[in-house]
Amino acid sequence: MTGQTEHDAFFVPLGRNAAGNEVFATTERTVSLWAPTMQHGAPPSALLLRALERVGARADVRVSRVVVELLGPVPIAEIEVRSWVERPGRNIELVIAELWEHSGNTADRAVARATAWRLSTVDTAQVAYAADPPLAPVSEASQHVWEGTWKSGYLDNVEIRALGKLGGPGPGQVWARASTALVLGETMTPLERLFAVADIANGIGAKLDLDEWTFLNTDLTVHIFRVPESEWVGISAETSTGPDGFAMSAGVLHDEHGPVGRIAQTVLVRPRP
C-alpha cells in the first residue's frame, strides 16, 4: 500500500513540499475495519485537528468547535496537509484544514476537510459547570479486546476499557487512548489525544451486528467546552438508526475529571451483501 511504513505512529513526516505544506506517509496503524485500503476516521481527524491548532497559532485562542467532513475513503497513501485562516478576528476566528491524497495514478484530490472556530480565552473558572454527569472512573472499567470482525490496524492501536457490555441497552461507555503516536517524533497535544479516539463513538454506540451491517460515518462534529487534562478519553455514545439507510451517533466526551464536550456523527447504514 502506498505510503505504508512500519513506524510506531499513525503518520510519518516527510517534510514540506514546494508549496510549503507538510506531507506525511500513512502507516498501517491507521487502517479501517471497513477495508484494508482506507483509514479509520480517527487518525485523519486528529491530523486535521493538529493543523487547525497550528495554523496562524495564537496563545490567546483555542479551538471550540470542529466539523470534520470525510469526503470519501481516506487512503493509505501520502497525505498533504493544507490549512489557512478563513476568517481572522480578535475574539473569533474560523480556520480550515484539508488533507490531500498524492497518487501517481490519479490526480491529487482532497479526501477530508475540517473547519474550526477558535475563540479568545478569559478566566471563567468561578462559573464553570458541566451539564452531563461524569463517567465511572477508569479503575472500574474492564479491558476490552476487539474480536472477530472488529479487527483493524487502527483498533489494534487503541487501548479500550469498557464500562459494561458494548451493544447492550443504553449508551456504550468506554475509556480509550491511542497506544501509538499521531505523528512520529511528536507528543500529542490534549486535543490531538481527544481526536485520536473520538471517531470511535459511532462503533461504541452501535446496536447493529457488524457481520450483517456496515455503518460508516461521513462526518463528526465536536463541541469542546473544556480542554481535556488526562491521557484517557471517556466516551459515552449511542446510535439512533432511521428507516431509510442512515443513522445518527451522539455522545459525550470526557477526561478523568468529567465531561469536556459532545460529539455527533452522521452514519451511512447498509446491509452486507
C-alpha positions as CSV (number, residue, x, y, z in Angstrom):
1,M,0.0,0.0,0.0
2,T,1.4,3.4,-1.0
3,G,2.8,5.3,1.9
4,Q,2.8,2.4,4.3
5,T,5.6,2.2,6.8
6,E,6.4,0.2,10.0
7,H,6.9,3.2,12.3
8,D,5.2,3.4,15.7
9,A,2.9,6.2,14.7
10,F,-0.2,6.8,12.6
11,F,1.8,9.2,10.3
12,V,5.4,9.8,9.5
13,P,6.5,13.3,8.4
14,L,8.1,13.6,5.0
15,G,9.0,17.3,5.2
16,R,7.4,20.1,3.2
17,N,6.6,20.3,-0.5
18,A,7.3,23.2,-2.9
19,A,4.1,24.9,-1.7
20,G,5.3,24.8,1.9
21,N,2.7,22.3,3.0
22,E,3.5,19.3,5.3
23,V,3.5,15.9,3.7
24,F,3.1,12.6,5.6
25,A,3.4,8.9,4.9
26,T,0.4,7.0,6.3
27,T,1.2,3.8,8.2
28,E,-0.8,0.5,8.5
29,R,-1.7,1.6,12.1
30,T,-4.5,3.8,10.6
31,V,-6.3,1.0,8.7
32,S,-10.1,0.9,9.0
33,L,-12.1,-2.2,9.7
34,W,-14.2,-1.5,6.6
35,A,-11.3,-2.0,4.1
36,P,-7.6,-2.5,4.2
37,T,-7.0,0.3,1.7
38,M,-8.7,3.1,3.7
39,Q,-8.0,4.8,7.0
40,H,-10.2,4.8,10.1
41,G,-11.8,8.2,10.6
42,A,-9.9,9.0,13.8
43,P,-6.3,9.4,12.6
44,P,-7.1,11.8,9.8
45,S,-9.4,13.7,12.1
46,A,-6.6,14.1,14.6
47,L,-4.2,15.2,11.9
48,L,-6.7,17.8,10.8
49,L,-7.0,19.0,14.4
50,R,-3.2,19.3,14.6
51,A,-3.3,21.6,11.6
52,L,-6.3,23.6,13.0
53,E,-4.4,24.3,16.2
54,R,-1.2,25.3,14.4
55,V,-2.3,27.5,11.6
56,G,-1.8,31.1,12.5
57,A,-1.2,29.9,16.0
58,R,-2.0,32.3,18.9
59,A,-1.6,31.8,22.6
60,D,-4.8,33.7,23.4
61,V,-7.3,31.5,21.5
62,R,-8.3,27.8,21.4
63,V,-10.4,25.5,19.3
64,S,-14.0,25.4,20.5
65,R,-15.9,23.5,17.7
66,V,-14.6,21.3,15.0
67,V,-16.5,19.8,12.0
68,V,-14.7,17.1,10.0
69,E,-16.1,16.1,6.7
70,L,-14.8,12.8,5.3
71,L,-15.0,13.5,1.5
72,G,-14.6,9.8,0.6
73,P,-12.4,6.9,1.7
74,V,-9.2,8.4,3.1
75,P,-6.5,6.2,1.5
76,I,-3.3,4.6,2.9
77,A,-1.2,7.0,0.9
78,E,1.0,10.1,1.1
79,I,-1.1,12.9,2.6
80,E,-0.5,16.6,2.1
81,V,-2.0,19.0,4.8
82,R,-3.2,22.4,3.7
83,S,-4.5,24.9,6.2
84,W,-5.4,28.6,6.4
85,V,-7.2,31.2,8.5
86,E,-10.5,31.7,6.6
87,R,-12.0,34.4,8.8
88,P,-9.5,36.3,11.1
89,G,-10.7,38.1,14.2
90,R,-9.5,39.3,17.6
91,N,-12.0,37.2,19.6
92,I,-13.5,34.8,17.0
93,E,-11.7,33.3,14.0
94,L,-12.5,30.5,11.6
95,V,-9.7,28.2,10.5
96,I,-9.8,25.4,7.8
97,A,-7.6,22.4,7.1
98,E,-7.7,19.8,4.3
99,L,-6.0,16.5,3.7
100,W,-5.0,15.9,0.1
101,E,-4.1,12.5,-1.4
102,H,-1.0,12.2,-3.6
103,S,-1.1,9.3,-6.1
104,G,1.0,8.6,-9.1
105,N,-2.0,7.1,-10.8
106,T,-4.7,9.7,-10.3
107,A,-4.9,13.5,-9.9
108,D,-4.4,14.9,-6.4
109,R,-7.7,15.3,-4.6
110,A,-9.0,16.5,-1.2
111,V,-10.1,13.5,0.9
112,A,-11.0,15.2,4.2
113,R,-11.8,18.7,5.3
114,A,-12.2,20.3,8.8
115,T,-13.4,23.7,10.0
116,A,-13.0,25.1,13.5
117,W,-14.0,28.1,15.4
118,R,-11.1,29.4,17.6
119,L,-12.2,31.7,20.4
120,S,-10.2,34.0,22.6
121,T,-9.9,32.8,26.2
122,V,-10.7,34.5,29.5
123,D,-11.0,33.3,33.1
124,T,-14.4,31.9,33.8
125,A,-13.3,29.3,36.4
126,Q,-15.7,30.7,39.1
127,V,-18.8,29.8,37.0
128,A,-17.5,26.5,35.4
129,Y,-20.3,23.9,35.1
130,A,-20.8,20.6,33.2
131,A,-24.4,19.7,32.2
132,D,-23.6,16.0,31.7
133,P,-22.7,13.6,34.5
134,P,-19.2,12.1,34.7
135,L,-18.4,8.6,33.7
136,A,-17.4,5.9,36.2
137,P,-13.7,6.0,36.6
138,V,-11.1,4.1,34.5
139,S,-10.4,1.9,37.6
140,E,-14.0,0.5,37.4
141,A,-13.7,-0.4,33.7
142,S,-12.6,-3.7,32.2
143,Q,-10.1,-4.3,29.5
144,H,-11.8,-4.7,26.1
145,V,-10.4,-6.8,23.3
146,W,-11.7,-6.4,19.8
147,E,-12.5,-9.8,18.3
148,G,-13.9,-11.3,15.1
149,T,-14.9,-8.7,12.5
150,W,-13.9,-5.9,15.0
151,K,-10.2,-6.1,14.0
152,S,-8.2,-3.5,12.1
153,G,-4.8,-1.8,12.1
154,Y,-6.3,1.3,13.9
155,L,-8.3,-0.6,16.5
156,D,-5.2,-2.7,17.3
157,N,-3.5,0.6,18.3
158,V,-6.2,1.9,20.7
159,E,-6.5,0.7,24.3
160,I,-10.0,0.3,25.4
161,R,-11.5,-0.1,28.9
162,A,-15.2,-0.8,28.8
163,L,-17.9,0.1,31.3
164,G,-20.5,-2.6,30.9
165,K,-21.3,-4.6,27.7
166,L,-21.0,-2.8,24.4
167,G,-24.0,-3.2,22.1
168,G,-26.4,-3.6,25.0
169,P,-29.2,-1.3,26.2
170,G,-28.4,2.3,26.7
171,P,-25.2,4.1,25.6
172,G,-22.0,2.3,25.1
173,Q,-19.4,3.6,27.5
174,V,-15.6,3.2,27.4
175,W,-12.3,4.8,28.3
176,A,-9.9,4.9,25.4
177,R,-6.4,6.0,24.5
178,A,-4.2,5.7,21.4
179,S,-1.2,3.4,22.1
180,T,0.8,4.9,19.3
181,A,1.9,8.5,18.3
182,L,-0.1,10.6,16.0
183,V,3.0,11.9,14.2
184,L,6.3,10.1,14.6
185,G,8.6,12.0,17.0
186,E,5.8,14.2,18.5
187,T,3.9,14.1,21.7
188,M,0.2,14.7,21.2
189,T,-1.5,17.8,22.5
190,P,-4.6,17.3,24.7
191,L,-6.9,17.9,21.8
192,E,-4.9,15.7,19.5
193,R,-5.3,12.9,22.1
194,L,-9.1,13.5,22.1
195,F,-9.4,13.4,18.3
196,A,-7.2,10.3,18.0
197,V,-10.1,8.3,19.5
198,A,-13.2,10.5,19.3
199,D,-14.4,9.0,16.0
200,I,-14.9,5.5,17.6
201,A,-18.1,6.9,19.2
202,N,-20.1,5.5,16.3
203,G,-18.8,2.0,16.9
204,I,-19.0,2.3,20.7
205,G,-22.7,3.3,20.5
206,A,-23.7,0.9,17.7
207,K,-26.5,-1.6,18.2
208,L,-26.1,-3.3,14.8
209,D,-24.5,-6.6,14.1
210,L,-21.2,-5.9,12.3
211,D,-21.4,-9.3,10.5
212,E,-24.8,-8.2,8.9
213,W,-24.5,-4.4,8.6
214,T,-21.9,-1.7,7.7
215,F,-22.2,1.7,9.3
216,L,-19.7,4.2,8.2
217,N,-19.8,7.8,9.5
218,T,-19.4,10.6,6.9
219,D,-18.5,13.3,9.4
220,L,-18.1,14.2,13.0
221,T,-18.9,17.4,14.8
222,V,-17.2,18.0,18.2
223,H,-18.0,20.9,20.6
224,I,-15.3,21.3,23.3
225,F,-16.1,23.4,26.3
226,R,-13.1,22.3,28.3
227,V,-9.6,21.2,27.2
228,P,-9.1,17.6,28.4
229,E,-6.4,17.1,31.1
230,S,-5.9,13.3,31.2
231,E,-4.4,10.7,28.9
232,W,-7.6,8.6,28.9
233,V,-10.6,9.8,26.9
234,G,-14.0,8.8,28.1
235,I,-16.8,8.2,25.5
236,S,-20.5,7.6,26.2
237,A,-22.4,7.3,22.9
238,E,-25.5,5.7,21.4
239,T,-26.6,5.5,17.8
240,S,-30.2,6.1,16.6
241,T,-31.0,4.3,13.3
242,G,-33.7,5.6,10.9
243,P,-35.8,3.6,8.5
244,D,-34.2,4.7,5.2
245,G,-30.5,3.9,5.4
246,F,-28.8,6.3,7.8
247,A,-28.3,6.9,11.4
248,M,-27.0,9.5,14.0
249,S,-24.5,8.8,16.6
250,A,-24.4,11.2,19.5
251,G,-22.3,11.1,22.6
252,V,-20.4,12.9,25.4
253,L,-16.6,13.1,25.6
254,H,-14.8,13.1,29.0
255,D,-11.5,13.2,30.7
256,E,-10.9,11.8,34.1
257,H,-12.2,15.0,35.8
258,G,-15.6,15.0,33.9
259,P,-17.2,15.9,30.6
260,V,-15.3,18.0,28.1
261,G,-17.6,18.2,25.1
262,R,-20.1,16.4,22.9
263,I,-19.8,14.6,19.5
264,A,-22.3,13.9,16.8
265,Q,-21.8,11.8,13.6
266,T,-23.9,11.1,10.5
267,V,-23.8,7.3,9.8
268,L,-24.4,5.5,6.5
269,V,-26.1,2.2,7.2
270,R,-26.1,-0.6,4.6
271,P,-26.8,-4.4,4.8
272,R,-23.8,-6.5,4.0
273,P,-24.1,-8.5,0.7
